[in-house]
Amino acid sequence: PLPLPKTLNKNSYPFLNEEIATFEALALALLPLPGKEGICTIFHSSGYDTQTIVKNNGKTEYGLFQINNKMWCRDNQILPSRNICGISCNKFLDDDLTDDVMCAKKILDSEGIDYWLAHKPLCSEKLEQWLCEEL
Ligand SMILES: [Ca+2]
């Protein structure tokens, strides 16, 4: 599991269990957004499952952050990849999130939060629905 960053005060999230608190910490560490939007975006992208692989429009997206093989990582598909993160896509399916977070930060810097298509419709405009699920 990812260590909690120093800035996270777990007492602020008494309703979150250990696992969710870790993802909340991850979202806080990763996304330049309030934590709930970040964790909501990750949930709707991969369901918190690091083994998620989705084929989408000729691209394949890997792992927790659904990082694609067209721009960011390289897999054994025929399509050439720009492989901006310089990494094998399989590295986004393991339990070590360090490389995932590094690549996701590059994506954020380059494309912004809109890379994650779930963010706008589900975690920005309709964030209240997400908050309700925790009651
Ligand atoms: Ca990894």
py3Dmol code that shows the C-alpha trace and the ligand (Angstrom):
import py3Dmol

protein = """\
ATOM      1  CA  PRO A   1       0.000   0.000   0.000  1.00  0.00           C
ATOM      2  CA  LEU A   2       0.996   3.564  -0.662  1.00  0.00           C
ATOM      3  CA  PRO A   3       2.172   5.461   2.412  1.00  0.00           C
ATOM      4  CA  LEU A   4      -0.073   8.323   3.446  1.00  0.00           C
ATOM      5  CA  PRO A   5       1.412  11.710   2.666  1.00  0.00           C
ATOM      6  CA  LYS A   6       2.236  13.878   5.646  1.00  0.00           C
ATOM      7  CA  THR A   7      -0.406  16.409   4.729  1.00  0.00           C
ATOM      8  CA  LEU A   8      -3.291  13.963   5.151  1.00  0.00           C
ATOM      9  CA  ASN A   9      -4.993  14.156   8.489  1.00  0.00           C
ATOM     10  CA  LYS A  10      -6.933  10.916   8.733  1.00  0.00           C
ATOM     11  CA  ASN A  11      -9.036  12.357  11.542  1.00  0.00           C
ATOM     12  CA  SER A  12     -10.633  14.534   8.896  1.00  0.00           C
ATOM     13  CA  TYR A  13     -12.064  11.445   7.208  1.00  0.00           C
ATOM     14  CA  PRO A  14     -13.530   9.321  10.006  1.00  0.00           C
ATOM     15  CA  PHE A  15     -16.065   7.746   7.616  1.00  0.00           C
ATOM     16  CA  LEU A  16     -13.373   6.345   5.358  1.00  0.00           C
ATOM     17  CA  ASN A  17     -11.935   2.910   5.925  1.00  0.00           C
ATOM     18  CA  GLU A  18      -8.218   2.238   5.650  1.00  0.00           C
ATOM     19  CA  GLU A  19      -8.288   1.293   1.985  1.00  0.00           C
ATOM     20  CA  ILE A  20     -10.314   4.263   0.883  1.00  0.00           C
ATOM     21  CA  ALA A  21      -8.220   6.568   3.033  1.00  0.00           C
ATOM     22  CA  THR A  22      -5.188   5.386   1.103  1.00  0.00           C
ATOM     23  CA  PHE A  23      -6.802   6.169  -2.214  1.00  0.00           C
ATOM     24  CA  GLU A  24      -7.967   9.482  -0.832  1.00  0.00           C
ATOM     25  CA  ALA A  25      -4.357  10.183   0.073  1.00  0.00           C
ATOM     26  CA  LEU A  26      -3.299   9.135  -3.379  1.00  0.00           C
ATOM     27  CA  ALA A  27      -5.837  11.438  -4.949  1.00  0.00           C
ATOM     28  CA  LEU A  28      -4.724  14.308  -2.733  1.00  0.00           C
ATOM     29  CA  ALA A  29      -1.121  13.652  -3.626  1.00  0.00           C
ATOM     30  CA  LEU A  30      -1.792  13.364  -7.312  1.00  0.00           C
ATOM     31  CA  LEU A  31      -4.562  15.668  -8.358  1.00  0.00           C
ATOM     32  CA  PRO A  32      -4.568  19.442  -8.153  1.00  0.00           C
ATOM     33  CA  LEU A  33      -8.137  19.204  -6.961  1.00  0.00           C
ATOM     34  CA  PRO A  34     -10.008  18.772  -3.736  1.00  0.00           C
ATOM     35  CA  GLY A  35      -9.595  15.139  -2.670  1.00  0.00           C
ATOM     36  CA  LYS A  36     -13.161  14.054  -3.339  1.00  0.00           C
ATOM     37  CA  GLU A  37     -12.971  14.960  -7.003  1.00  0.00           C
ATOM     38  CA  GLY A  38      -9.721  13.089  -7.353  1.00  0.00           C
ATOM     39  CA  ILE A  39     -10.871   9.929  -5.638  1.00  0.00           C
ATOM     40  CA  CYS A  40     -14.165  10.029  -7.540  1.00  0.00           C
ATOM     41  CA  THR A  41     -12.261  10.286 -10.825  1.00  0.00           C
ATOM     42  CA  ILE A  42     -10.084   7.292  -9.988  1.00  0.00           C
ATOM     43  CA  PHE A  43     -13.134   5.286  -8.949  1.00  0.00           C
ATOM     44  CA  HIS A  44     -14.971   5.965 -12.184  1.00  0.00           C
ATOM     45  CA  SER A  45     -11.855   5.318 -14.277  1.00  0.00           C
ATOM     46  CA  SER A  46     -10.741   1.979 -12.856  1.00  0.00           C
ATOM     47  CA  GLY A  47     -12.913   1.091  -9.865  1.00  0.00           C
ATOM     48  CA  TYR A  48      -9.727   1.305  -7.732  1.00  0.00           C
ATOM     49  CA  ASP A  49      -8.545  -1.880  -9.470  1.00  0.00           C
ATOM     50  CA  THR A  50      -4.894  -1.758 -10.534  1.00  0.00           C
ATOM     51  CA  GLN A  51      -5.504  -4.694 -12.929  1.00  0.00           C
ATOM     52  CA  THR A  52      -8.060  -2.834 -15.029  1.00  0.00           C
ATOM     53  CA  ILE A  53      -7.442  -2.992 -18.780  1.00  0.00           C
ATOM     54  CA  VAL A  54      -9.889  -1.232 -21.093  1.00  0.00           C
ATOM     55  CA  LYS A  55      -9.808  -1.212 -24.889  1.00  0.00           C
ATOM     56  CA  ASN A  56     -11.151   2.102 -26.076  1.00  0.00           C
ATOM     57  CA  ASN A  57     -11.155   3.540 -29.617  1.00  0.00           C
ATOM     58  CA  GLY A  58      -8.124   1.571 -30.766  1.00  0.00           C
ATOM     59  CA  LYS A  59      -6.202   2.401 -27.608  1.00  0.00           C
ATOM     60  CA  THR A  60      -5.667   0.214 -24.578  1.00  0.00           C
ATOM     61  CA  GLU A  61      -5.751   1.815 -21.142  1.00  0.00           C
ATOM     62  CA  TYR A  62      -3.973   0.294 -18.182  1.00  0.00           C
ATOM     63  CA  GLY A  63      -4.311   0.272 -14.433  1.00  0.00           C
ATOM     64  CA  LEU A  64      -5.605   2.537 -11.726  1.00  0.00           C
ATOM     65  CA  PHE A  65      -5.176   5.699 -13.804  1.00  0.00           C
ATOM     66  CA  GLN A  66      -6.111   4.112 -17.141  1.00  0.00           C
ATOM     67  CA  ILE A  67      -2.923   5.210 -18.842  1.00  0.00           C
ATOM     68  CA  ASN A  68      -3.046   4.525 -22.587  1.00  0.00           C
ATOM     69  CA  ASN A  69      -0.670   2.757 -24.935  1.00  0.00           C
ATOM     70  CA  LYS A  70      -0.881   5.371 -27.654  1.00  0.00           C
ATOM     71  CA  MET A  71       0.866   8.230 -25.906  1.00  0.00           C
ATOM     72  CA  TRP A  72       2.163   7.230 -22.509  1.00  0.00           C
ATOM     73  CA  CYS A  73       3.391   3.636 -22.289  1.00  0.00           C
ATOM     74  CA  ARG A  74       4.399   0.821 -24.591  1.00  0.00           C
ATOM     75  CA  ASP A  75       2.874  -2.647 -24.868  1.00  0.00           C
ATOM     76  CA  ASN A  76       3.122  -5.468 -27.409  1.00  0.00           C
ATOM     77  CA  GLN A  77       0.458  -4.076 -29.748  1.00  0.00           C
ATOM     78  CA  ILE A  78       1.412  -3.276 -33.315  1.00  0.00           C
ATOM     79  CA  LEU A  79       0.577   0.411 -32.986  1.00  0.00           C
ATOM     80  CA  PRO A  80       3.616   2.581 -32.292  1.00  0.00           C
ATOM     81  CA  SER A  81       3.443   4.532 -29.048  1.00  0.00           C
ATOM     82  CA  ARG A  82       5.016   7.855 -28.225  1.00  0.00           C
ATOM     83  CA  ASN A  83       5.709   6.227 -24.851  1.00  0.00           C
ATOM     84  CA  ILE A  84       6.223   9.574 -23.165  1.00  0.00           C
ATOM     85  CA  CYS A  85       6.579   7.929 -19.758  1.00  0.00           C
ATOM     86  CA  GLY A  86       9.208   5.554 -21.165  1.00  0.00           C
ATOM     87  CA  ILE A  87       7.709   2.485 -19.556  1.00  0.00           C
ATOM     88  CA  SER A  88       6.029  -0.818 -20.285  1.00  0.00           C
ATOM     89  CA  CYS A  89       2.246  -0.601 -19.832  1.00  0.00           C
ATOM     90  CA  ASN A  90       2.376  -3.761 -17.714  1.00  0.00           C
ATOM     91  CA  LYS A  91       4.047  -1.704 -14.999  1.00  0.00           C
ATOM     92  CA  PHE A  92       0.691  -0.018 -14.480  1.00  0.00           C
ATOM     93  CA  LEU A  93      -0.939  -3.308 -13.486  1.00  0.00           C
ATOM     94  CA  ASP A  94       1.208  -4.137 -10.455  1.00  0.00           C
ATOM     95  CA  ASP A  95       0.812  -3.118  -6.828  1.00  0.00           C
ATOM     96  CA  ASP A  96       3.624  -0.559  -6.810  1.00  0.00           C
ATOM     97  CA  LEU A  97       1.925   2.711  -7.658  1.00  0.00           C
ATOM     98  CA  THR A  98       5.069   4.821  -7.678  1.00  0.00           C
ATOM     99  CA  ASP A  99       5.565   4.649 -11.450  1.00  0.00           C
ATOM    100  CA  ASP A 100       1.831   4.993 -12.059  1.00  0.00           C
ATOM    101  CA  VAL A 101       1.709   8.227 -10.069  1.00  0.00           C
ATOM    102  CA  MET A 102       4.787   9.612 -11.836  1.00  0.00           C
ATOM    103  CA  CYS A 103       3.248   8.997 -15.248  1.00  0.00           C
ATOM    104  CA  ALA A 104      -0.173  10.271 -14.178  1.00  0.00           C
ATOM    105  CA  LYS A 105       1.465  13.494 -13.032  1.00  0.00           C
ATOM    106  CA  LYS A 106       3.017  13.891 -16.493  1.00  0.00           C
ATOM    107  CA  ILE A 107      -0.407  13.377 -18.024  1.00  0.00           C
ATOM    108  CA  LEU A 108      -1.873  15.974 -15.669  1.00  0.00           C
ATOM    109  CA  ASP A 109       0.839  18.476 -16.550  1.00  0.00           C
ATOM    110  CA  SER A 110       0.355  17.892 -20.256  1.00  0.00           C
ATOM    111  CA  GLU A 111      -3.369  17.248 -20.757  1.00  0.00           C
ATOM    112  CA  GLY A 112      -4.923  18.308 -17.484  1.00  0.00           C
ATOM    113  CA  ILE A 113      -7.661  16.556 -15.564  1.00  0.00           C
ATOM    114  CA  ASP A 114      -9.745  16.205 -18.732  1.00  0.00           C
ATOM    115  CA  TYR A 115      -7.552  13.246 -19.734  1.00  0.00           C
ATOM    116  CA  TRP A 116      -9.796  11.319 -17.336  1.00  0.00           C
ATOM    117  CA  LEU A 117     -13.100  11.500 -19.168  1.00  0.00           C
ATOM    118  CA  ALA A 118     -15.117  10.588 -16.073  1.00  0.00           C
ATOM    119  CA  HIS A 119     -14.039  13.712 -14.256  1.00  0.00           C
ATOM    120  CA  LYS A 120     -16.220  16.353 -15.853  1.00  0.00           C
ATOM    121  CA  PRO A 121     -19.579  14.568 -16.094  1.00  0.00           C
ATOM    122  CA  LEU A 122     -19.350  12.443 -12.948  1.00  0.00           C
ATOM    123  CA  CYS A 123     -16.921  14.065 -10.530  1.00  0.00           C
ATOM    124  CA  SER A 124     -17.295  17.757 -11.229  1.00  0.00           C
ATOM    125  CA  GLU A 125     -20.833  18.559 -12.341  1.00  0.00           C
ATOM    126  CA  LYS A 126     -22.364  15.675 -10.368  1.00  0.00           C
ATOM    127  CA  LEU A 127     -19.989  15.449  -7.437  1.00  0.00           C
ATOM    128  CA  GLU A 128     -22.914  15.684  -4.985  1.00  0.00           C
ATOM    129  CA  GLN A 129     -24.002  12.206  -6.082  1.00  0.00           C
ATOM    130  CA  TRP A 130     -20.609  10.881  -5.150  1.00  0.00           C
ATOM    131  CA  LEU A 131     -20.742  12.504  -1.735  1.00  0.00           C
ATOM    132  CA  CYS A 132     -24.178  10.982  -1.119  1.00  0.00           C
ATOM    133  CA  GLU A 133     -22.807   7.461  -1.647  1.00  0.00           C
ATOM    134  CA  GLU A 134     -20.741   7.780   1.510  1.00  0.00           C
ATOM    135  CA  LEU A 135     -23.711   8.308   3.832  1.00  0.00           C
TER     136      LEU A 135
END
"""
ligand_1 = """\
1
CA
Ca 3.134 0.275 -11.110
"""
view = py3Dmol.view(width=600, height=400)
view.addModel(protein, "pdb")
view.setStyle({"model": 0}, {"cartoon": {"style": "trace"}})
view.addModel(ligand_1, "xyz")
view.setStyle({"model": 1}, {"stick": {}})
view.zoomTo()
view.show()
